[in-house]
């Protein structure tokens, strides 16, 4: 998940594992803090809440809210 590109490269907000299968769709809400992902088979949809940190990606948190 990228925040923006800088001269040093992209800033990463958080890094986490969402699926065991290939992710074929993802969508953020308007705030950019809620994320829905879908796997290749369309059997699993995950909803995540992202808590970025001004201290860097190693201090960010991602909470898995639901699997549909």
C-alpha positions as CSV (number, residue, x, y, z in Angstrom):
1,X,0.0,0.0,0.0
2,X,1.6,3.2,-1.1
3,X,1.2,6.7,0.3
4,X,3.1,8.8,-2.3
5,X,6.3,8.7,-4.3
6,X,9.2,10.7,-3.0
7,X,12.7,11.2,-4.5
8,X,13.9,8.3,-2.3
9,X,11.1,6.0,-3.5
10,X,7.5,5.2,-2.4
11,X,6.5,5.7,1.3
12,X,4.9,2.5,2.6
13,X,2.1,3.0,5.1
14,X,1.7,-0.7,6.1
15,X,2.7,-4.1,4.9
16,X,0.5,-7.1,5.7
17,X,-0.7,-10.4,4.2
18,X,-4.4,-10.4,3.0
19,X,-4.9,-13.7,1.2
20,X,-3.3,-17.0,0.4
21,X,-4.6,-16.8,-3.2
22,X,-3.8,-13.9,-5.7
23,X,-5.6,-10.7,-4.8
24,X,-7.6,-9.5,-7.9
25,X,-9.5,-6.6,-6.5
26,X,-9.1,-4.1,-3.7
27,X,-10.8,-0.8,-2.9
28,X,-10.3,1.9,-0.3
29,X,-13.0,4.0,1.3
30,X,-12.9,7.8,0.8
31,X,-10.7,8.3,3.9
32,X,-8.2,5.7,2.7
33,X,-8.2,4.0,6.1
34,X,-10.7,1.1,5.3
35,X,-9.7,-1.5,2.7
36,X,-11.7,-4.3,1.1
37,X,-9.8,-7.1,-0.8
38,X,-11.0,-10.0,-2.9
39,X,-9.2,-13.2,-3.9
40,X,-8.8,-14.8,-7.3
41,X,-11.7,-17.2,-6.7
42,X,-14.1,-14.7,-5.3
43,X,-14.6,-16.9,-2.2
44,X,-13.1,-14.6,0.3
45,X,-13.5,-10.8,0.9
46,X,-11.5,-9.2,3.7
47,X,-12.2,-5.9,5.4
48,X,-9.3,-4.1,7.0
49,X,-8.9,-0.9,9.1
50,X,-5.6,0.8,8.6
51,X,-3.9,2.8,11.4
52,X,-0.9,4.6,9.9
53,X,1.8,6.1,12.1
54,X,3.7,9.3,11.6
55,X,6.7,7.4,12.9
56,X,6.8,5.1,9.9
57,X,5.4,1.9,8.5
58,X,7.0,-0.3,11.2
59,X,4.7,1.5,13.7
60,X,1.5,1.3,11.6
61,X,-1.2,-1.2,12.5
62,X,-3.7,-3.1,10.4
63,X,-6.8,-4.6,11.9
64,X,-8.6,-7.4,10.1
65,X,-12.3,-6.6,10.8
66,X,-14.3,-9.2,8.7
67,X,-14.0,-12.0,6.3
68,X,-17.1,-12.3,4.0
